[in-house]
Amino acid sequence: MSTQPYKTFVELHLIQNFSPANLNRDDTGSPKDCEFGGYRRARISSQALKRAIRNHPRFAKMTGADNGTRSKWLTRQIVKALVLSKKIEENSTENAQKIAIEFIKRYDKKIDDKTGQTSILIFFSKDEEKEIIDTFVGNWEDILANNKNGQNALDALAKTITKKTAQRANAPDIALFGRMLAGKVEFNNDAACQVSHAISTHRITMEMDYYTAVEELLREEEAGAGMVGFTGFNSACFYRYCRIDLKLLRDNLGDDDLAHRTVIAFLRSAIDAIPTGKQNAFAAQNPTSFALAVVRRDGMCWNLANAFETPVQAKKGDGYISESIHKLDALWGALTGFYDDADVAALSAYNADLNPTQLTHLESAKHATVSEWLEPIKQAIAEG
């Protein structure tokens, strides 16, 4: 019989209502949407949410570690470092560019030989980027002394760097969201965090804004706007869900303390993080209305989106927030009622609903401040 322990998961459930906005656009410039439960819903992609979280100032501050960098232009960093170290002259970088391209082919074989741009975004931690650049600069003379384009030296260089950095995702965002390099599988990391697409808890209809810009230097006999345009928008109350595999996060980082800080930083940042799309036009800076954090040790995970499979209906004198919170509370109660063997190590809720009705199943888990809200989660992950 297997004695493999159940995995510990940290889950986050959010209800967040936005005023008119276009936070995440599709290829036509309209807000992303989808069909769920037979009704059209507003949607924010997981990619947009993850970027907002990893770039939130609280994330780096609370982890105490540098995020990684996603770029197709690592060759530029190598050439720039060679110039700054006086290994090459600023006006004669062509040969260095060719050699840098040959080196980066060890990570992405489809790199553009003319521009030095890789075909994929490569996700490197600051330490890995520094290791690559420092080793490259430090061995520049050996690379030049080798055969054409320094192939032998580049192969040895790639092996040296791989030995030092492979399987070591010491950037919290890489450990959370993973990376995949087909040309250098030793650098691959499975994502410890899953983030769902946020969907509206209710049916939405798309709206259009016809806008104009005034031409301020018209002559008296002239008329008309300087420009006209259209943009799509909607207003929606979203359900958001995230899940972190605690063991995988620890394995990815190789540092339990940093892993625990990363979990707390992620939870805290996720509450505040908002995608930046069209914010100058709409300023939809609306804080989270409800947050439920869960630590469970039974290997189970519950995305509670099905609470809204039947769309929430706005009641007279009320909107979508209260009813969305109550439907989530009801599904939580139904699931925990049936799964009476569920091992929930910590449960912490926050409710900023302005018209709150007593929660049925989550009332006892409510906390008044964000510090109090985070505390049960900190204790539970510290205990394993």
Residue pairs with C-beta under 8 A, 6 or more apart in sequence:
6 297
6 298
6 299
6 343
7 245
7 246
7 247
7 299
8 245
8 246
8 247
8 295
8 296
8 297
8 345
8 381
8 384
9 243
9 244
9 245
9 246
9 294
9 295
9 296
9 299
9 300
9 301
10 243
10 244
10 246
10 263
10 267
10 293
10 294
10 295
10 377
10 381
11 241
11 242
11 243
11 244
11 293
11 294
11 295
11 296
11 301
11 302
12 240
12 241
12 242
12 243
12 266
12 267
12 270
12 291
12 292
12 293
12 294
13 239
13 240
13 241
13 290
13 291
13 292
13 293
13 294
13 304
13 328
14 238
14 239
14 240
14 241
14 270
14 271
14 288
14 290
14 291
14 292
15 201
15 237
15 238
15 239
15 240
15 288
15 289
15 290
15 291
15 321
15 324
15 325
15 328
16 198
16 237
16 238
16 240
16 286
16 287
16 288
16 289
17 236
17 237
17 238
17 286
17 289
17 319
17 320
17 321
18 235
18 236
18 237
18 238
18 284
18 286
19 235
19 282
19 284
19 286
20 207
20 233
20 234
20 235
20 282
20 284
21 31
21 233
21 234
21 235
21 277
21 278
21 279
21 282
21 284
22 29
22 30
22 31
22 231
22 232
22 233
22 234
22 277
22 278
22 281
22 282
23 31
23 44
23 48
23 274
23 275
23 276
23 277
23 278
23 279
23 284
24 31
24 32
24 43
24 44
24 45
24 48
24 275
24 277
25 31
25 32
25 277
25 278
26 32
28 232
29 231
29 232
30 206
30 232
31 42
31 43
31 206
31 232
31 233
31 234
32 42
32 43
32 44
32 45
33 40
33 41
33 42
33 43
33 204
33 206
33 234
34 40
34 41
34 43
34 197
34 199
35 41
36 199
36 305
36 308
36 309
37 308
37 309
37 310
37 311
39 203
39 311
40 203
40 204
40 205
41 199
41 200
41 202
41 203
41 204
41 236
41 311
42 199
42 200
42 204
42 234
42 236
42 238
43 197
43 198
43 199
43 200
44 197
44 198
44 238
44 240
44 275
45 197
46 195
46 196
46 197
48 275
48 277
49 195
49 198
49 240
49 270
49 273
49 275
50 177
50 193
50 195
51 275
52 273
52 274
52 275
52 276
53 59
53 266
53 269
53 270
53 273
54 67
54 173
54 176
54 177
54 269
55 67
55 273
56 269
56 272
56 273
58 265
58 268
58 269
58 272
59 67
59 172
59 173
59 265
59 266
59 269
60 66
60 67
60 265
61 265
62 261
62 264
62 265
62 268
62 269
63 172
63 258
63 261
63 262
63 265
64 258
64 261
65 170
65 171
65 172
65 258
65 261
65 262
66 125
66 126
66 127
66 171
67 126
67 171
67 172
67 173
68 123
68 124
68 125
68 126
68 128
68 171
68 173
68 174
68 179
69 123
69 124
69 125
69 126
69 129
70 121
70 122
70 123
71 121
71 122
71 124
72 117
72 118
72 119
72 120
72 121
72 122
73 116
73 117
73 118
74 100
74 104
74 107
74 118
74 122
74 124
74 129
74 132
75 97
75 100
75 101
75 104
75 111
75 116
75 117
76 116
77 129
77 133
78 96
78 100
78 103
78 104
78 132
78 133
78 136
79 88
79 93
79 96
79 97
79 100
81 133
81 134
81 136
81 137
82 88
82 93
82 96
82 136
82 137
82 140
83 89
83 90
83 93
85 137
87 96
87 137
87 140
88 95
88 96
97 116
98 149
99 143
99 149
99 150
99 154
100 116
100 136
101 111
101 113
101 116
102 149
102 150
102 151
102 154
103 136
103 154
103 157
103 158
104 111
104 116
104 118
105 111
105 183
106 154
106 155
106 158
106 183
106 184
107 118
107 122
107 181
107 183
107 184
107 187
108 118
108 119
108 120
108 122
108 181
108 182
108 183
109 183
110 118
110 119
110 120
111 117
111 118
111 119
112 118
112 119
120 181
122 179
122 181
123 174
123 179
124 132
125 169
125 170
125 171
125 174
126 171
127 165
127 170
127 171
128 161
128 165
128 168
128 171
128 187
131 161
131 164
131 165
132 161
135 157
135 160
135 161
136 143
136 157
139 153
139 157
142 150
142 153
143 150
143 153
143 154
143 157
144 150
145 153
146 152
146 153
146 154
162 184
162 186
162 187
165 187
166 186
166 187
167 186
167 189
168 254
169 175
169 179
169 189
169 252
169 253
170 253
170 254
170 255
170 258
172 253
172 258
172 261
172 262
172 265
172 266
174 189
174 252
175 189
175 192
175 249
175 252
175 253
175 259
175 262
176 191
176 192
176 193
176 244
176 249
176 262
176 266
177 191
177 193
178 188
178 189
178 190
178 191
178 192
179 187
179 188
179 189
180 188
181 187
181 188
189 252
190 248
190 252
192 244
192 245
192 246
192 248
192 249
192 252
193 242
193 243
193 244
193 245
193 249
193 266
194 242
194 243
195 241
195 242
196 240
196 241
196 242
196 303
196 305
198 238
198 239
198 240
199 238
199 239
199 305
199 308
200 234
200 236
200 237
200 238
200 239
200 308
201 237
201 238
201 239
201 307
201 308
201 311
201 312
201 320
201 323
201 324
201 327
202 236
202 237
202 308
202 311
202 312
202 313
202 314
202 320
202 324
203 311
204 234
204 235
204 236
205 234
206 232
206 233
206 234
207 232
207 233
207 234
208 230
208 231
208 232
208 233
209 230
209 231
209 232
209 233
210 228
210 229
210 230
211 228
211 229
211 230
211 231
212 225
212 226
212 227
212 228
212 229
213 225
213 226
213 227
213 228
214 225
214 226
215 224
215 225
215 226
216 226
218 224
231 278
231 281
233 278
233 282
237 289
237 312
237 319
237 320
237 321
237 324
239 304
239 305
239 307
239 308
239 324
239 328
240 270
241 303
241 304
241 305
242 266
242 270
243 301
243 303
244 263
244 266
246 259
246 263
246 381
249 259
249 262
249 263
250 256
250 259
252 259
253 259
253 262
260 378
260 381
260 382
263 377
263 381
264 374
264 377
264 378
267 293
267 374
267 377
268 370
268 374
271 287
271 288
271 291
271 370
272 287
272 288
274 284
274 285
274 286
279 285
287 352
288 350
288 352
289 321
289 325
289 351
289 352
289 353
290 321
290 324
290 325
290 328
290 349
290 350
290 351
290 352
290 353
291 349
291 350
291 373
292 328
292 332
292 347
292 348
292 349
292 350
292 362
292 365
293 346
293 347
293 348
293 349
293 373
293 374
293 376
293 377
294 344
294 346
294 347
294 348
295 344
295 345
295 346
295 347
295 376
295 377
295 380
295 381
296 342
296 343
296 344
296 345
297 343
297 345
297 384
298 341
298 342
298 343
298 344
300 339
300 342
302 332
302 335
304 328
304 331
304 332
306 331
307 327
307 328
307 330
307 331
308 324
308 327
312 320
312 323
312 324
312 327
313 323
314 320
314 323
315 323
318 355
321 353
321 354
321 355
322 353
322 355
322 356
322 357
325 351
325 353
325 356
325 359
326 357
326 359
326 360
329 359
329 360
329 361
329 362
330 360
330 361
332 361
332 362
333 360
333 361
335 342
336 342
336 344
336 361
345 380
345 383
346 376
346 377
346 379
346 380
347 362
347 365
347 376
348 365
348 367
348 373
348 374
348 375
348 376
348 377
349 359
349 362
349 365
349 366
349 367
349 373
350 366
350 367
350 370
350 373
351 359
351 366
359 366
367 373
367 375
